[in-house]
């Protein structure tokens, strides 16, 4: 499972890479939720951690798009 997100490394990525990573995390979150519904998930806290990483990525992308904090800065 993905480890905790390194925010500084994400800020050095470009917008397309972040968007691709968001899409990948959304798919992983769907799979975790599905496995949890089928009672096959050993650690349900993985869902919370993935959700938070997803929120961090979306926040960084939103800050960049609104001009608050450009990527690579």
OpenMM code with the backbone's topology and positions (N, CA, C; nanometers):
from openmm import Vec3, app, unit

residues = "UNK UNK UNK UNK UNK UNK UNK UNK UNK UNK UNK UNK UNK UNK UNK UNK UNK UNK UNK UNK UNK UNK UNK UNK UNK UNK UNK UNK UNK UNK UNK UNK UNK UNK UNK UNK UNK UNK UNK UNK UNK UNK UNK UNK UNK UNK UNK UNK UNK UNK UNK UNK UNK UNK UNK UNK UNK UNK UNK UNK UNK UNK UNK UNK UNK UNK UNK UNK UNK UNK UNK UNK UNK".split()
positions = [
    Vec3(0.0846, -0.1185, 0.0000),
    Vec3(0.0000, 0.0000, 0.0000),
    Vec3(0.0888, 0.1243, 0.0000),
    Vec3(0.0423, 0.2326, -0.0607),
    Vec3(0.1247, 0.3528, -0.0692),
    Vec3(0.1566, 0.4087, 0.0692),
    Vec3(0.2815, 0.4503, 0.0824),
    Vec3(0.3197, 0.5126, 0.2082),
    Vec3(0.2756, 0.6576, 0.2104),
    Vec3(0.2968, 0.7232, 0.3228),
    Vec3(0.2518, 0.8611, 0.3356),
    Vec3(0.3169, 0.9506, 0.2302),
    Vec3(0.2428, 1.0463, 0.1868),
    Vec3(0.2812, 1.1355, 0.0787),
    Vec3(0.3895, 1.2340, 0.1232),
    Vec3(0.4902, 1.2549, 0.0392),
    Vec3(0.5926, 1.3547, 0.0637),
    Vec3(0.5516, 1.4820, -0.0109),
    Vec3(0.5023, 1.5795, 0.0632),
    Vec3(0.4433, 1.6997, 0.0043),
    Vec3(0.5457, 1.7797, -0.0764),
    Vec3(0.6667, 1.7900, -0.0262),
    Vec3(0.7680, 1.8689, -0.0984),
    Vec3(0.8015, 1.8050, -0.2334),
    Vec3(0.8050, 1.6719, -0.2369),
    Vec3(0.8328, 1.6047, -0.3640),
    Vec3(0.7168, 1.6240, -0.4613),
    Vec3(0.5946, 1.6233, -0.4095),
    Vec3(0.4775, 1.6440, -0.4955),
    Vec3(0.4789, 1.7848, -0.5527),
    Vec3(0.5170, 1.8817, -0.4736),
    Vec3(0.5212, 2.0209, -0.5221),
    Vec3(0.6234, 2.0386, -0.6349),
    Vec3(0.7223, 1.9496, -0.6426),
    Vec3(0.8214, 1.9603, -0.7494),
    Vec3(0.7742, 1.8912, -0.8784),
    Vec3(0.6617, 1.8191, -0.8711),
    Vec3(0.6067, 1.7507, -0.9891),
    Vec3(0.5297, 1.8514, -1.0745),
    Vec3(0.5042, 1.8145, -1.2007),
    Vec3(0.4226, 1.9036, -1.2828),
    Vec3(0.2750, 1.8645, -1.2696),
    Vec3(0.1898, 1.9491, -1.3235),
    Vec3(0.0448, 1.9359, -1.3056),
    Vec3(-0.0095, 1.8035, -1.3595),
    Vec3(0.0401, 1.7594, -1.4739),
    Vec3(-0.0082, 1.6343, -1.5333),
    Vec3(0.0276, 1.5131, -1.4473),
    Vec3(0.1483, 1.5152, -1.3888),
    Vec3(0.1894, 1.4044, -1.3027),
    Vec3(0.1023, 1.3968, -1.1778),
    Vec3(0.0704, 1.5112, -1.1213),
    Vec3(-0.0147, 1.5139, -1.0027),
    Vec3(-0.1546, 1.4643, -1.0373),
    Vec3(-0.2074, 1.5079, -1.1513),
    Vec3(-0.3402, 1.4629, -1.1931),
    Vec3(-0.3423, 1.3115, -1.2153),
    Vec3(-0.2361, 1.2567, -1.2723),
    Vec3(-0.2276, 1.1118, -1.2935),
    Vec3(-0.2205, 1.0387, -1.1600),
    Vec3(-0.1476, 1.0955, -1.0670),
    Vec3(-0.1367, 1.0339, -0.9337),
    Vec3(-0.2720, 1.0374, -0.8611),
    Vec3(-0.3452, 1.1466, -0.8773),
    Vec3(-0.4791, 1.1567, -0.8174),
    Vec3(-0.5688, 1.0476, -0.8740),
    Vec3(-0.5648, 1.0297, -1.0041),
    Vec3(-0.6481, 0.9268, -1.0671),
    Vec3(-0.6124, 0.7883, -1.0142),
    Vec3(-0.4833, 0.7613, -0.9996),
    Vec3(-0.4392, 0.6327, -0.9472),
    Vec3(-0.4843, 0.6101, -0.8038),
    Vec3(-0.4775, 0.7148, -0.7213),
    Vec3(-0.5211, 0.7024, -0.5824),
    Vec3(-0.6717, 0.6841, -0.5726),
    Vec3(-0.7464, 0.7486, -0.6619),
    Vec3(-0.8920, 0.7307, -0.6613),
    Vec3(-0.9284, 0.5866, -0.6952),
    Vec3(-0.8564, 0.5267, -0.7901),
    Vec3(-0.8805, 0.3868, -0.8245),
    Vec3(-0.8443, 0.2951, -0.7078),
    Vec3(-0.7312, 0.3242, -0.6429),
    Vec3(-0.6897, 0.2435, -0.5279),
    Vec3(-0.7906, 0.2554, -0.4138),
    Vec3(-0.8438, 0.3752, -0.3942),
    Vec3(-0.9436, 0.3959, -0.2893),
    Vec3(-1.0707, 0.3173, -0.3199),
    Vec3(-1.1118, 0.3164, -0.4456),
    Vec3(-1.2285, 0.2375, -0.4843),
    Vec3(-1.2064, 0.0900, -0.4517),
    Vec3(-1.0879, 0.0395, -0.4872),
    Vec3(-1.0571, -0.1012, -0.4610),
    Vec3(-1.0551, -0.1315, -0.3114),
    Vec3(-0.9989, -0.0407, -0.2322),
    Vec3(-0.9973, -0.0613, -0.0870),
    Vec3(-1.1382, -0.0628, -0.0298),
    Vec3(-1.2221, 0.0273, -0.0753),
    Vec3(-1.3600, 0.0306, -0.0268),
    Vec3(-1.4351, -0.0965, -0.0656),
    Vec3(-1.4086, -0.1444, -0.1856),
    Vec3(-1.4726, -0.2675, -0.2306),
    Vec3(-1.4267, -0.3856, -0.1455),
    Vec3(-1.2950, -0.3958, -0.1239),
    Vec3(-1.2426, -0.5043, -0.0407),
    Vec3(-1.2942, -0.4937, 0.1023),
    Vec3(-1.3130, -0.3727, 0.1521),
    Vec3(-1.3651, -0.3541, 0.2869),
    Vec3(-1.5102, -0.4012, 0.2951),
    Vec3(-1.5873, -0.3744, 0.1916),
    Vec3(-1.7271, -0.4183, 0.1897),
    Vec3(-1.7370, -0.5704, 0.1853),
    Vec3(-1.6383, -0.6339, 0.1240),
    Vec3(-1.6371, -0.7798, 0.1153),
    Vec3(-1.5667, -0.8429, 0.2359),
    Vec3(-1.5314, -0.7614, 0.3334),
    Vec3(-1.4629, -0.8065, 0.4563),
    Vec3(-1.3296, -0.8741, 0.4256),
    Vec3(-1.2580, -0.8240, 0.3247),
    Vec3(-1.1280, -0.8799, 0.2887),
    Vec3(-1.0139, -0.7829, 0.3157),
    Vec3(-1.0425, -0.6742, 0.3827),
    Vec3(-0.9405, -0.5737, 0.4095),
    Vec3(-0.8883, -0.5942, 0.5506),
    Vec3(-0.7573, -0.6151, 0.5625),
    Vec3(-0.6986, -0.6408, 0.6940),
    Vec3(-0.6908, -0.5155, 0.7792),
    Vec3(-0.6578, -0.4024, 0.7166),
    Vec3(-0.6387, -0.2796, 0.7923),
    Vec3(-0.7274, -0.1689, 0.7343),
    Vec3(-0.8447, -0.1458, 0.7931),
    Vec3(-0.9350, -0.0427, 0.7408),
    Vec3(-0.8784, 0.0994, 0.7503),
    Vec3(-0.7737, 0.1190, 0.8300),
    Vec3(-0.7133, 0.2521, 0.8396),
    Vec3(-0.6450, 0.2928, 0.7093),
    Vec3(-0.6179, 0.1958, 0.6221),
    Vec3(-0.5597, 0.2271, 0.4921),
    Vec3(-0.6518, 0.3192, 0.4132),
    Vec3(-0.7827, 0.3015, 0.4292),
    Vec3(-0.8803, 0.3853, 0.3590),
    Vec3(-0.8637, 0.5301, 0.4025),
    Vec3(-0.8543, 0.5523, 0.5330),
    Vec3(-0.8397, 0.6882, 0.5845),
    Vec3(-0.7102, 0.7520, 0.5362),
    Vec3(-0.5999, 0.6763, 0.5413),
    Vec3(-0.4715, 0.7304, 0.4980),
    Vec3(-0.4728, 0.7652, 0.3496),
    Vec3(-0.5326, 0.6797, 0.2692),
    Vec3(-0.5405, 0.7053, 0.1260),
    Vec3(-0.6286, 0.8270, 0.0974),
    Vec3(-0.7394, 0.8380, 0.1695),
    Vec3(-0.8284, 0.9526, 0.1522),
    Vec3(-0.7560, 1.0831, 0.1852),
    Vec3(-0.6756, 1.0809, 0.2893),
    Vec3(-0.6017, 1.2021, 0.3276),
    Vec3(-0.4936, 1.2370, 0.2264),
    Vec3(-0.4235, 1.1356, 0.1745),
    Vec3(-0.3239, 1.1615, 0.0706),
    Vec3(-0.3897, 1.2204, -0.0541),
    Vec3(-0.5059, 1.1680, -0.0877),
    Vec3(-0.5814, 1.2191, -0.2021),
    Vec3(-0.6191, 1.3656, -0.1801),
    Vec3(-0.6628, 1.3986, -0.0597),
    Vec3(-0.6993, 1.5370, -0.0279),
    Vec3(-0.5774, 1.6277, -0.0355),
    Vec3(-0.4618, 1.5788, 0.0094),
    Vec3(-0.3395, 1.6595, 0.0022),
    Vec3(-0.3043, 1.6906, -0.1428),
    Vec3(-0.3118, 1.5886, -0.2290),
    Vec3(-0.2811, 1.6099, -0.3703),
    Vec3(-0.3776, 1.7093, -0.4339),
    Vec3(-0.5056, 1.6942, -0.4040),
    Vec3(-0.6053, 1.7851, -0.4614),
    Vec3(-0.5848, 1.9276, -0.4106),
    Vec3(-0.5435, 1.9420, -0.2857),
    Vec3(-0.5175, 2.0751, -0.2299),
    Vec3(-0.3983, 2.1395, -0.2995),
    Vec3(-0.2914, 2.0631, -0.3184),
    Vec3(-0.1727, 2.1161, -0.3860),
    Vec3(-0.2071, 2.1586, -0.5280),
    Vec3(-0.2841, 2.0766, -0.5986),
    Vec3(-0.3242, 2.1095, -0.7356),
    Vec3(-0.4138, 2.2330, -0.7378),
    Vec3(-0.5035, 2.2434, -0.6429),
    Vec3(-0.5931, 2.3588, -0.6356),
    Vec3(-0.5152, 2.4872, -0.6050),
    Vec3(-0.4179, 2.4785, -0.5144),
    Vec3(-0.3350, 2.5950, -0.4832),
    Vec3(-0.2600, 2.6417, -0.6070),
    Vec3(-0.2099, 2.5461, -0.6849),
    Vec3(-0.1364, 2.5809, -0.8061),
    Vec3(-0.2280, 2.6478, -0.9086),
    Vec3(-0.3445, 2.5879, -0.9299),
    Vec3(-0.4364, 2.6410, -1.0311),
    Vec3(-0.4927, 2.7774, -0.9943),
    Vec3(-0.5065, 2.8046, -0.8646),
    Vec3(-0.5595, 2.9342, -0.8232),
    Vec3(-0.4494, 3.0397, -0.8113),
    Vec3(-0.3242, 2.9984, -0.8240),
    Vec3(-0.2136, 3.0929, -0.8192),
    Vec3(-0.1604, 3.1192, -0.6799),
    Vec3(-0.2096, 3.0491, -0.5802),
    Vec3(-0.1625, 3.0706, -0.4438),
    Vec3(-0.0181, 3.0242, -0.4242),
    Vec3(0.0128, 2.9073, -0.4777),
    Vec3(0.1475, 2.8527, -0.4631),
    Vec3(0.1802, 2.7739, -0.5898),
    Vec3(0.2675, 2.8275, -0.6725),
    Vec3(0.3007, 2.7574, -0.7971),
    Vec3(0.3802, 2.6302, -0.7695),
    Vec3(0.3686, 2.5346, -0.8594),
    Vec3(0.4459, 2.4114, -0.8458),
    Vec3(0.5906, 2.4403, -0.8737),
    Vec3(0.6783, 2.3640, -0.8121),
    Vec3(0.8206, 2.3840, -0.8300),
    Vec3(0.8783, 2.4953, -0.7449),
    Vec3(0.7954, 2.5511, -0.6583),
    Vec3(0.8440, 2.6606, -0.5731),
    Vec3(0.8776, 2.6119, -0.4348),
] * unit.nanometer
topology = app.Topology()
chain = topology.addChain("A")
for resn in residues:
    res = topology.addResidue(resn, chain)
    for name in ("N", "CA", "C"):
        topology.addAtom(name, app.Element.getBySymbol(name[0]), res)
